[in-house]
Every structure is written in structure tokens, then in C-alpha cells.
Amino acid sequence: MALMITDECINCDVCLPECPNEAISQGDEIYIIDPNKCTECVGHFDTPQCVEVCPVDCIPKNPSYPETPEQLQEKFLRLTVEK
């Protein structure tokens, strides 16, 4: 599943540079994650890097975008081919 950033986000800016897929951007009030680009760092790292660095633990899985590890791997491959 793609990740999401909740309204507990404090806009600390640490997640933005950590995303290898450039899925994180500044929204109107808090950072947002593009579910079409988020692979939970599958293909890059063993764990989601934004979750690792978030000081307030506001990046859960997005229940609106259920994906299997295989689907995340396919998305990773598609995104890396597009670059």
C-alpha cells in the first residue's frame, strides 16, 4: 500500500529528501504522498525511509491504496523505467 501523511505532520521537512521516488511534496498545509509514486521504498530500501526519519510518527499505510509487495515491486520497476 502507498503511505500517507496525517494531519499530525509538523512540516519538519525531513521526509521530503528521503523519498527515492519523489512521491512526497508540500501540500496546502502539510506534506502529501502521491500514491502513484509511493512504493514504500520497495526496490530501494528494506523499510520506508520517510517513516524512519519522521519525528512524530505521522506516516501510516494508506488504506485507500491496498497493494501487495509484488504490486509495489511492479510499481518500482515501472517508475525506474520511466526515469
Summary of the structure (lengths in Angstrom):
residues: 83
radius of gyration: 11.9
end to end distance: 21.7
largest distance: 34.1
contacts: 224
relative contact order: 0.27
helix: 27%
strand: 10%
